[in-house]
């Protein structure tokens, strides 16, 4: 019981710090920020910060995981009551693009500096994006009942769709301009390639 309580306190501290860190990364970015700056902003000592997060890289990974969790909650909320899987996919794209636009300062340096950043995140044992992939997979399963799709593995389709939408974001991050692609056209473009020729 004592260990469980300690674990709960530890996780609560991490969540509170991540909430404050999110504001900081969103405003200042990642590359030029020092751990001392983060400690000052969050109001805890450098030593206490290192007890929660062993390195700046690990802190950033946790920040991304925290943002993914918030994204998933908002996605479920926005899709609540939506029965058309195609409509839910559009909501996913719209939310994903708007989230990345609001987090540009925070993610720009790590993603441009490491094109495989999100691939590496997906390879982590505790991939925070798994619930989102499961949600997308359920949408493609439902869509497959209505329109024949080339791929029967709905989880694979979810990963392909995520990679497809990330292509728009990476192009925007690397080439500039606006991330203003129409979510409906993004979804239609993907589904065009996924539909069976007789579907």
C-alpha positions as CSV (number, residue, x, y, z in Angstrom):
1,X,0.0,0.0,0.0
2,X,2.8,2.4,0.9
3,X,4.6,1.7,-2.4
4,X,1.3,2.3,-4.3
5,X,0.8,5.6,-2.6
6,X,4.4,6.7,-3.4
7,X,3.9,5.7,-7.0
8,X,0.6,7.8,-7.1
9,X,2.4,10.8,-5.6
10,X,5.2,10.5,-8.1
11,X,2.9,10.3,-11.1
12,X,0.8,13.3,-9.8
13,X,4.0,15.3,-9.5
14,X,5.0,14.4,-13.0
15,X,1.6,15.4,-14.4
16,X,1.7,18.8,-12.6
17,X,5.2,19.4,-13.9
18,X,4.3,18.3,-17.5
19,X,1.3,20.7,-17.4
20,X,3.7,23.6,-16.7
21,X,6.4,22.3,-19.0
22,X,3.9,22.2,-21.8
23,X,3.3,26.0,-21.6
24,X,7.1,26.4,-21.6
25,X,7.9,24.2,-24.6
26,X,4.9,25.7,-26.6
27,X,6.3,29.2,-26.0
28,X,10.1,28.7,-26.2
29,X,10.6,25.5,-28.2
30,X,13.0,22.8,-27.3
31,X,16.5,23.3,-28.7
32,X,17.6,26.5,-26.9
33,X,16.0,25.6,-23.5
34,X,18.2,24.5,-20.6
35,X,17.0,22.2,-17.8
36,X,17.7,25.1,-15.4
37,X,15.2,27.3,-17.4
38,X,12.6,24.5,-17.1
39,X,13.2,24.1,-13.4
40,X,12.8,27.9,-12.9
41,X,9.6,28.0,-14.9
42,X,8.0,25.0,-13.1
43,X,9.1,26.3,-9.7
44,X,11.1,23.2,-8.6
45,X,14.8,22.6,-8.2
46,X,17.0,21.1,-10.9
47,X,17.6,18.1,-8.6
48,X,13.9,17.5,-8.1
49,X,13.3,17.8,-11.9
50,X,16.0,15.2,-12.6
51,X,14.3,12.8,-10.0
52,X,11.2,13.0,-12.1
53,X,12.9,13.0,-15.6
54,X,16.4,11.7,-15.8
55,X,17.3,13.8,-18.9
56,X,16.0,16.7,-21.0
57,X,15.3,14.2,-23.8
58,X,13.3,12.0,-21.5
59,X,11.4,15.1,-20.3
60,X,10.6,16.0,-23.9
61,X,9.4,12.4,-24.6
62,X,7.1,12.6,-21.6
63,X,5.9,16.0,-22.9
64,X,5.0,14.4,-26.2
65,X,3.3,11.5,-24.5
66,X,1.3,14.0,-22.3
67,X,0.2,15.9,-25.4
68,X,-0.8,12.6,-27.2
69,X,-2.9,11.7,-24.2
70,X,-4.7,15.1,-24.3
71,X,-5.1,14.8,-28.0
72,X,-6.8,11.3,-27.6
73,X,-9.2,12.7,-24.9
74,X,-10.2,15.6,-27.2
75,X,-10.6,13.3,-30.2
76,X,-12.9,11.0,-28.3
77,X,-14.9,14.0,-27.1
78,X,-15.2,15.5,-30.5
79,X,-16.2,12.2,-32.1
80,X,-18.7,11.3,-29.4
81,X,-22.1,10.6,-31.1
82,X,-20.5,10.5,-34.6
83,X,-21.7,7.4,-36.4
84,X,-20.1,8.0,-39.8
85,X,-16.5,6.7,-39.7
86,X,-15.5,9.0,-42.6
87,X,-16.7,12.0,-40.6
88,X,-14.7,10.9,-37.6
89,X,-11.6,10.6,-39.7
90,X,-12.0,14.2,-40.9
91,X,-12.3,15.3,-37.3
92,X,-9.0,13.4,-36.6
93,X,-7.2,15.2,-39.4
94,X,-8.6,18.6,-38.5
95,X,-7.7,18.1,-34.8
96,X,-4.2,16.7,-35.7
97,X,-3.4,19.6,-38.0
98,X,-4.6,22.3,-35.5
99,X,-2.7,20.6,-32.6
100,X,0.5,20.6,-34.6
101,X,0.0,24.2,-35.6
102,X,-0.4,25.2,-32.0
103,X,2.7,23.2,-30.9
104,X,5.0,24.2,-33.8
105,X,7.6,26.0,-31.7
106,X,7.9,22.9,-29.4
107,X,8.2,20.2,-32.0
108,X,9.9,22.0,-34.9
109,X,13.6,21.4,-33.8
110,X,13.3,17.8,-32.8
111,X,11.2,16.7,-35.8
112,X,13.3,18.6,-38.4
113,X,16.5,17.5,-36.7
114,X,15.4,13.9,-36.6
115,X,13.0,12.9,-39.4
116,X,12.4,9.5,-37.6
117,X,11.4,11.2,-34.3
118,X,7.8,9.8,-34.4
119,X,8.9,6.5,-35.8
120,X,11.3,6.1,-32.7
121,X,8.4,7.1,-30.4
122,X,6.2,4.4,-32.0
123,X,9.0,1.8,-31.3
124,X,8.9,2.6,-27.5
125,X,7.6,-0.2,-25.3
126,X,4.9,2.1,-23.9
127,X,3.9,3.9,-27.1
128,X,1.5,6.6,-25.9
129,X,-0.2,6.7,-29.4
130,X,-1.6,3.1,-29.1
131,X,-5.1,4.2,-28.0
132,X,-5.3,6.5,-31.0
133,X,-4.3,3.7,-33.4
134,X,-6.9,1.5,-31.8
135,X,-9.5,4.2,-32.3
136,X,-8.5,4.7,-36.0
137,X,-8.5,0.9,-36.5
138,X,-12.1,0.7,-35.3
139,X,-13.1,3.5,-37.8
140,X,-11.5,1.6,-40.7
141,X,-13.1,-1.6,-39.5
142,X,-16.5,0.1,-39.7
143,X,-15.7,1.8,-43.0
144,X,-14.6,-1.6,-44.4
145,X,-18.1,-2.9,-43.7
146,X,-19.6,-0.1,-45.8
147,X,-16.9,0.2,-48.6
148,X,-14.5,-2.7,-49.5
149,X,-10.9,-1.7,-48.7
150,X,-7.8,-3.3,-50.1
151,X,-6.4,-4.0,-46.6
152,X,-8.1,-6.3,-44.2
153,X,-5.7,-5.5,-41.4
154,X,-7.4,-2.4,-39.9
155,X,-4.6,-1.7,-37.5
156,X,-2.2,-1.6,-40.5
157,X,-4.5,0.8,-42.2
158,X,-4.5,3.0,-39.1
159,X,-0.7,3.1,-39.1
160,X,-0.7,3.9,-42.9
161,X,-3.2,6.7,-42.3
162,X,-1.2,8.2,-39.5
163,X,1.9,8.2,-41.7
164,X,0.0,9.7,-44.6
165,X,-1.3,12.6,-42.4
166,X,2.2,13.0,-40.9
167,X,3.5,13.6,-44.4
168,X,1.5,16.8,-44.7
169,X,2.8,18.0,-41.3
170,X,6.5,17.1,-42.1
171,X,6.2,19.0,-45.4
172,X,4.8,22.0,-43.6
173,X,7.5,21.9,-40.9
174,X,10.3,21.6,-43.5
175,X,9.0,23.7,-46.3
176,X,7.0,26.4,-44.6
177,X,3.7,27.8,-45.8
178,X,0.4,27.0,-44.1
179,X,-0.9,23.7,-42.8
180,X,-4.3,24.4,-44.3
181,X,-5.1,21.3,-46.3
182,X,-8.8,20.5,-46.3
183,X,-9.4,17.5,-43.9
184,X,-12.1,16.1,-46.2
185,X,-9.7,16.1,-49.2
186,X,-7.0,14.5,-47.1
187,X,-9.3,11.7,-46.0
188,X,-10.7,11.3,-49.6
189,X,-7.2,11.1,-51.0
190,X,-6.2,8.4,-48.6
191,X,-9.3,6.4,-49.1
192,X,-9.0,6.6,-52.9
193,X,-5.8,4.6,-52.6
194,X,-7.3,2.2,-50.1
195,X,-10.5,1.3,-51.9
196,X,-10.8,-2.0,-53.8
197,X,-11.1,-1.4,-57.5
198,X,-14.6,-2.9,-57.5
199,X,-15.6,-0.8,-54.4
